[in-house]
């Protein structure tokens, strides 16, 4: 803290405490003019109500004095009076460091149980999944939601169903968390005109048995051959590429006709950031174990 700001804070503390202490002491000695009946002479309700003058009760005086004593003691023991560090030398940074060290002393033996263990094994441990859930909420819920049900606006997939873009085994989930993913659906507005995009979208809807136009779907079937390079000739997807299965009823961005047309026309670019630099390997395994446990309830 610079000398200026230290001096400014000290000035404000002295000013505020000085004024309040003066008023407190002066209030015990000041003489208020009173009438012969002990009132101030102020009346209301045509003289029914009169303003009395009484000395402050002893309990109030003692309590207020104790508050001043507490304030002065605090400023002597702890930081608060400018750059003065306090008699105890306490700092919030050191308190945080001590609390983190105490927490780690309790946490480290628990984490060592899960270090290097397969995700599938960790997922069977109730303590691990509770810890993984907390880590998931702290780090992943912003996109995937607190319960992992995803967000189609962001293209964040549902993590508690049985549908996986890159695979749902423990090692693959862990790789997604630590190294991230970058899924790309290229735009086809330069290859297909508006009618062709509508035909392909109807064909895609037909793959999952959703409502569609059979006539348009029939026209879109031959055009889907270009899409089959990633999604497969039957539209069942490709986990090696992160190409979703189009034959189920699970959609990353939404499964209505307009949304599918937009996906074909403009493309999509979903990004799962890598968390290796933020989460330790064991923390990442705990998150993966919780995700695995939610989607593999058997």
SEVEX-959066 format. One record per residue (C-alpha): residue in three letters; z, y, x; residue number from 1. Coordinates in nm, 2 decimals. Each point is the difference from the previous one (the first is absolute). Example, Ala and Ser with C-alpha at 12.3 -4.5 7.8 and 13.67 -1.06 7.14 Angstrom:
# residues 2
['ALA', [0.78, -0.45, 1.23], 1]
['SER', [-0.07, 0.34, 0.14], 2]
This chain:
# residues 298
['UNK', [0.00, 0.00, 0.00], 1]
['UNK', [-0.10, 0.34, 0.14], 2]
['UNK', [0.28, 0.26, 0.07], 3]
['UNK', [-0.14, 0.22, -0.28], 4]
['UNK', [0.02, -0.26, -0.27], 5]
['UNK', [0.34, -0.12, 0.12], 6]
['UNK', [0.13, 0.35, -0.02], 7]
['UNK', [-0.16, 0.05, -0.34], 8]
['UNK', [0.17, -0.31, -0.14], 9]
['UNK', [0.33, 0.10, 0.15], 10]
['UNK', [-0.03, 0.35, -0.15], 11]
['UNK', [-0.06, -0.15, -0.35], 12]
['UNK', [0.29, -0.25, 0.03], 13]
['UNK', [0.24, 0.28, 0.10], 14]
['UNK', [-0.13, 0.24, -0.26], 15]
['UNK', [0.03, -0.25, -0.29], 16]
['UNK', [0.33, -0.15, 0.10], 17]
['UNK', [0.14, 0.34, 0.09], 18]
['UNK', [-0.09, 0.15, -0.34], 19]
['UNK', [0.13, -0.30, -0.20], 20]
['UNK', [0.32, -0.01, 0.20], 21]
['UNK', [0.06, 0.37, -0.04], 22]
['UNK', [-0.05, -0.02, -0.38], 23]
['UNK', [0.24, -0.31, -0.01], 24]
['UNK', [0.28, 0.18, 0.19], 25]
['UNK', [-0.06, 0.34, -0.17], 26]
['UNK', [0.01, -0.17, -0.34], 27]
['UNK', [0.36, -0.10, 0.06], 28]
['UNK', [0.12, 0.35, 0.07], 29]
['UNK', [-0.21, 0.23, -0.22], 30]
['UNK', [0.19, 0.17, -0.28], 31]
['UNK', [-0.19, 0.02, -0.33], 32]
['UNK', [0.11, 0.28, -0.23], 33]
['UNK', [0.15, -0.15, -0.32], 34]
['UNK', [0.14, 0.12, -0.33], 35]
['UNK', [0.37, -0.03, -0.09], 36]
['UNK', [-0.08, -0.33, -0.17], 37]
['UNK', [-0.15, -0.15, 0.32], 38]
['UNK', [-0.37, 0.03, -0.11], 39]
['UNK', [-0.28, 0.20, 0.16], 40]
['UNK', [-0.07, 0.21, -0.31], 41]
['UNK', [-0.33, -0.17, -0.07], 42]
['UNK', [-0.01, -0.12, -0.36], 43]
['UNK', [-0.25, -0.19, -0.22], 44]
['UNK', [-0.03, -0.09, -0.37], 45]
['UNK', [0.17, 0.32, -0.10], 46]
['UNK', [0.30, -0.06, 0.21], 47]
['UNK', [0.04, -0.37, -0.09], 48]
['UNK', [-0.09, -0.11, 0.36], 49]
['UNK', [0.15, 0.18, 0.29], 50]
['UNK', [-0.07, -0.06, 0.37], 51]
['UNK', [0.31, -0.13, 0.18], 52]
['UNK', [0.07, 0.05, 0.37], 53]
['UNK', [0.17, -0.30, 0.18], 54]
['UNK', [0.04, -0.09, 0.36], 55]
['UNK', [-0.20, -0.29, 0.13], 56]
['UNK', [0.17, -0.33, -0.04], 57]
['UNK', [0.16, -0.15, 0.32], 58]
['UNK', [-0.21, -0.32, -0.02], 59]
['UNK', [-0.32, 0.21, 0.01], 60]
['UNK', [0.12, 0.21, 0.29], 61]
['UNK', [0.09, -0.31, 0.20], 62]
['UNK', [-0.32, -0.19, -0.08], 63]
['UNK', [-0.21, 0.30, 0.10], 64]
['UNK', [0.19, 0.04, 0.32], 65]
['UNK', [-0.05, -0.36, 0.08], 66]
['UNK', [-0.38, 0.04, -0.05], 67]
['UNK', [0.00, 0.28, 0.26], 68]
['UNK', [0.20, -0.21, 0.24], 69]
['UNK', [-0.25, -0.29, -0.05], 70]
['UNK', [-0.29, 0.23, 0.06], 71]
['UNK', [0.14, 0.14, 0.33], 72]
['UNK', [0.10, -0.35, 0.11], 73]
['UNK', [-0.35, -0.13, -0.06], 74]
['UNK', [-0.17, 0.29, 0.19], 75]
['UNK', [0.24, -0.08, 0.29], 76]
['UNK', [-0.07, -0.38, 0.01], 77]
['UNK', [-0.36, -0.02, -0.10], 78]
['UNK', [-0.33, 0.19, 0.06], 79]
['UNK', [-0.06, 0.29, -0.24], 80]
['UNK', [0.10, 0.32, 0.18], 81]
['UNK', [-0.32, 0.10, 0.17], 82]
['UNK', [-0.07, -0.20, 0.32], 83]
['UNK', [0.37, -0.12, 0.02], 84]
['UNK', [-0.01, -0.38, 0.01], 85]
['UNK', [0.35, -0.06, -0.13], 86]
['UNK', [0.31, -0.14, 0.16], 87]
['UNK', [-0.10, -0.36, -0.09], 88]
['UNK', [-0.35, 0.03, 0.14], 89]
['UNK', [-0.14, -0.16, -0.31], 90]
['UNK', [-0.38, 0.01, -0.07], 91]
['UNK', [-0.21, -0.14, -0.28], 92]
['UNK', [-0.24, -0.14, 0.25], 93]
['UNK', [0.27, -0.20, 0.18], 94]
['UNK', [0.14, -0.11, -0.33], 95]
['UNK', [-0.34, -0.13, -0.11], 96]
['UNK', [-0.04, -0.18, 0.34], 97]
['UNK', [0.34, -0.16, -0.04], 98]
['UNK', [-0.08, -0.11, -0.36], 99]
['UNK', [-0.34, -0.14, 0.10], 100]
['UNK', [0.16, -0.19, 0.29], 101]
['UNK', [0.27, -0.15, -0.23], 102]
['UNK', [-0.26, -0.10, -0.25], 103]
['UNK', [-0.22, -0.16, 0.26], 104]
['UNK', [0.30, -0.20, 0.13], 105]
['UNK', [0.03, -0.15, -0.34], 106]
['UNK', [-0.37, -0.03, -0.06], 107]
['UNK', [-0.13, -0.14, 0.33], 108]
['UNK', [0.16, -0.35, -0.04], 109]
['UNK', [-0.15, -0.04, -0.34], 110]
['UNK', [-0.35, 0.11, 0.12], 111]
['UNK', [0.02, -0.24, 0.29], 112]
['UNK', [0.00, -0.29, -0.26], 113]
['UNK', [-0.34, 0.10, -0.12], 114]
['UNK', [-0.17, 0.11, 0.33], 115]
['UNK', [-0.32, -0.19, 0.06], 116]
['UNK', [0.05, -0.22, -0.31], 117]
['UNK', [-0.30, -0.08, -0.22], 118]
['UNK', [-0.02, 0.23, -0.31], 119]
['UNK', [0.00, -0.30, -0.23], 120]
['UNK', [0.33, -0.12, 0.15], 121]
['UNK', [0.16, 0.35, -0.02], 122]
['UNK', [-0.11, 0.04, -0.36], 123]
['UNK', [0.23, -0.28, -0.10], 124]
['UNK', [0.31, 0.19, 0.12], 125]
['UNK', [0.16, 0.22, -0.26], 126]
['UNK', [0.15, 0.24, 0.25], 127]
['UNK', [-0.34, 0.04, 0.17], 128]
['UNK', [-0.18, 0.08, -0.33], 129]
['UNK', [0.27, 0.26, -0.09], 130]
['UNK', [-0.05, 0.17, 0.33], 131]
['UNK', [-0.37, -0.03, -0.03], 132]
['UNK', [0.00, 0.16, -0.34], 133]
['UNK', [0.20, 0.30, 0.13], 134]
['UNK', [-0.25, 0.04, 0.29], 135]
['UNK', [-0.29, -0.03, -0.24], 136]
['UNK', [0.14, 0.27, -0.23], 137]
['UNK', [0.06, 0.23, 0.30], 138]
['UNK', [-0.34, -0.04, 0.16], 139]
['UNK', [-0.25, -0.15, -0.25], 140]
['UNK', [0.10, 0.11, -0.35], 141]
['UNK', [-0.18, 0.33, 0.03], 142]
['UNK', [-0.34, -0.17, -0.04], 143]
['UNK', [0.08, -0.35, -0.14], 144]
['UNK', [0.28, 0.11, -0.24], 145]
['UNK', [0.37, -0.09, 0.02], 146]
['UNK', [-0.06, -0.35, -0.14], 147]
['UNK', [-0.33, -0.06, 0.18], 148]
['UNK', [-0.22, 0.01, -0.30], 149]
['UNK', [-0.25, 0.23, 0.17], 150]
['UNK', [-0.18, 0.32, -0.10], 151]
['UNK', [-0.37, -0.01, -0.11], 152]
['UNK', [-0.03, 0.38, 0.06], 153]
['UNK', [0.07, -0.05, 0.37], 154]
['UNK', [-0.17, -0.34, 0.02], 155]
['UNK', [0.34, -0.15, 0.10], 156]
['UNK', [-0.01, -0.37, -0.10], 157]
['UNK', [0.25, -0.18, -0.21], 158]
['UNK', [0.21, -0.20, 0.24], 159]
['UNK', [0.19, -0.22, -0.25], 160]
['UNK', [-0.29, -0.19, -0.16], 161]
['UNK', [-0.19, -0.29, 0.15], 162]
['UNK', [-0.32, 0.20, 0.09], 163]
['UNK', [-0.05, 0.10, 0.37], 164]
['UNK', [-0.27, 0.20, 0.17], 165]
['UNK', [0.06, -0.14, 0.34], 166]
['UNK', [0.21, -0.31, -0.07], 167]
['UNK', [0.36, -0.06, -0.13], 168]
['UNK', [0.15, -0.22, 0.27], 169]
['UNK', [0.29, 0.14, 0.20], 170]
['UNK', [-0.19, 0.06, 0.33], 171]
['UNK', [-0.28, 0.19, -0.18], 172]
['UNK', [0.25, 0.22, -0.19], 173]
['UNK', [0.18, 0.07, 0.32], 174]
['UNK', [-0.33, 0.10, 0.17], 175]
['UNK', [-0.08, 0.24, -0.29], 176]
['UNK', [0.34, 0.17, 0.04], 177]
['UNK', [0.00, 0.02, 0.38], 178]
['UNK', [-0.37, 0.07, 0.07], 179]
['UNK', [-0.11, 0.16, -0.33], 180]
['UNK', [-0.33, -0.06, -0.18], 181]
['UNK', [-0.31, 0.21, -0.07], 182]
['UNK', [-0.20, -0.12, -0.29], 183]
['UNK', [-0.34, 0.15, -0.05], 184]
['UNK', [-0.23, -0.03, -0.30], 185]
['UNK', [-0.32, 0.18, 0.09], 186]
['UNK', [-0.17, 0.24, -0.25], 187]
['UNK', [-0.32, -0.13, -0.16], 188]
['UNK', [-0.12, 0.32, -0.16], 189]
['UNK', [-0.28, 0.01, 0.26], 190]
['UNK', [-0.11, -0.35, -0.08], 191]
['UNK', [0.04, -0.02, -0.38], 192]
['UNK', [-0.08, 0.25, -0.27], 193]
['UNK', [0.23, 0.07, -0.29], 194]
['UNK', [-0.14, -0.27, -0.23], 195]
['UNK', [0.02, -0.27, 0.27], 196]
['UNK', [0.36, 0.10, 0.08], 197]
['UNK', [0.08, -0.04, -0.37], 198]
['UNK', [-0.17, -0.34, -0.01], 199]
['UNK', [0.19, -0.12, 0.31], 200]
['UNK', [0.33, 0.12, -0.14], 201]
['UNK', [-0.06, -0.19, -0.32], 202]
['UNK', [-0.08, -0.31, 0.20], 203]
['UNK', [0.32, 0.04, 0.20], 204]
['UNK', [0.19, 0.02, -0.33], 205]
['UNK', [-0.16, -0.31, -0.12], 206]
['UNK', [0.13, -0.19, 0.30], 207]
['UNK', [0.36, 0.04, -0.12], 208]
['UNK', [-0.09, -0.05, -0.37], 209]
['UNK', [0.07, 0.37, -0.08], 210]
['UNK', [-0.18, 0.19, -0.27], 211]
['UNK', [-0.35, 0.08, 0.11], 212]
['UNK', [-0.36, 0.03, -0.11], 213]
['UNK', [-0.17, -0.34, 0.05], 214]
['UNK', [-0.35, 0.16, 0.02], 215]
['UNK', [0.11, 0.24, 0.27], 216]
['UNK', [0.19, -0.27, 0.19], 217]
['UNK', [-0.31, -0.21, 0.00], 218]
['UNK', [-0.20, 0.28, 0.16], 219]
['UNK', [0.28, 0.06, 0.25], 220]
['UNK', [0.03, -0.36, 0.12], 221]
['UNK', [-0.29, 0.01, 0.24], 222]
['UNK', [0.12, 0.33, 0.15], 223]
['UNK', [0.34, -0.15, 0.06], 224]
['UNK', [-0.16, -0.20, 0.29], 225]
['UNK', [0.06, 0.31, 0.22], 226]
['UNK', [0.37, -0.01, -0.09], 227]
['UNK', [0.03, -0.37, 0.06], 228]
['UNK', [-0.01, 0.06, 0.37], 229]
['UNK', [0.37, 0.10, -0.02], 230]
['UNK', [0.12, -0.13, -0.34], 231]
['UNK', [-0.18, -0.33, 0.02], 232]
['UNK', [-0.28, -0.13, -0.23], 233]
['UNK', [0.24, -0.08, -0.28], 234]
['UNK', [0.21, 0.32, 0.05], 235]
['UNK', [0.32, -0.18, 0.11], 236]
['UNK', [0.05, 0.23, 0.30], 237]
['UNK', [0.06, -0.05, 0.37], 238]
['UNK', [0.35, 0.03, 0.15], 239]
['UNK', [-0.15, 0.03, 0.35], 240]
['UNK', [-0.16, 0.33, -0.10], 241]
['UNK', [0.26, 0.11, -0.26], 242]
['UNK', [-0.27, -0.02, -0.27], 243]
['UNK', [0.18, -0.05, -0.33], 244]
['UNK', [-0.06, -0.28, -0.25], 245]
['UNK', [-0.20, 0.14, -0.29], 246]
['UNK', [0.04, -0.31, -0.22], 247]
['UNK', [0.37, 0.05, -0.09], 248]
['UNK', [0.15, 0.28, -0.21], 249]
['UNK', [0.17, 0.18, 0.29], 250]
['UNK', [-0.15, 0.33, 0.11], 251]
['UNK', [0.10, 0.22, 0.29], 252]
['UNK', [-0.13, 0.33, -0.15], 253]
['UNK', [-0.04, -0.10, -0.36], 254]
['UNK', [-0.22, -0.24, -0.19], 255]
['UNK', [-0.17, 0.22, -0.27], 256]
['UNK', [-0.38, 0.06, 0.01], 257]
['UNK', [0.02, 0.36, 0.12], 258]
['UNK', [0.23, -0.08, 0.29], 259]
['UNK', [-0.21, -0.30, 0.11], 260]
['UNK', [-0.31, 0.22, -0.01], 261]
['UNK', [0.18, 0.27, 0.21], 262]
['UNK', [0.10, -0.26, 0.25], 263]
['UNK', [-0.36, -0.13, 0.04], 264]
['UNK', [-0.15, 0.35, 0.00], 265]
['UNK', [0.25, 0.19, 0.23], 266]
['UNK', [0.17, -0.29, 0.19], 267]
['UNK', [0.37, -0.03, 0.08], 268]
['UNK', [0.20, 0.03, 0.32], 269]
['UNK', [0.35, -0.14, -0.02], 270]
['UNK', [0.23, 0.04, 0.30], 271]
['UNK', [0.32, -0.19, 0.06], 272]
['UNK', [0.16, 0.17, 0.30], 273]
['UNK', [0.14, -0.20, 0.29], 274]
['UNK', [0.38, 0.00, 0.00], 275]
['UNK', [0.05, -0.16, 0.35], 276]
['UNK', [0.11, 0.33, 0.15], 277]
['UNK', [0.26, 0.06, -0.28], 278]
['UNK', [0.14, -0.34, -0.08], 279]
['UNK', [0.12, -0.25, 0.25], 280]
['UNK', [-0.15, -0.35, -0.01], 281]
['UNK', [0.31, -0.14, -0.17], 282]
['UNK', [0.00, 0.29, -0.26], 283]
['UNK', [-0.37, -0.07, -0.07], 284]
['UNK', [0.08, -0.37, -0.05], 285]
['UNK', [0.27, 0.09, -0.25], 286]
['UNK', [-0.24, 0.22, -0.20], 287]
['UNK', [-0.26, -0.28, 0.01], 288]
['UNK', [0.26, -0.25, -0.11], 289]
['UNK', [0.09, 0.20, -0.30], 290]
['UNK', [-0.36, 0.05, -0.10], 291]
['UNK', [-0.07, -0.37, 0.06], 292]
['UNK', [0.30, -0.09, -0.22], 293]
['UNK', [-0.11, 0.22, -0.29], 294]
['UNK', [-0.35, -0.15, 0.00], 295]
['UNK', [0.09, -0.36, 0.07], 296]
['UNK', [0.27, -0.05, -0.26], 297]
['UNK', [-0.04, -0.38, 0.02], 298]
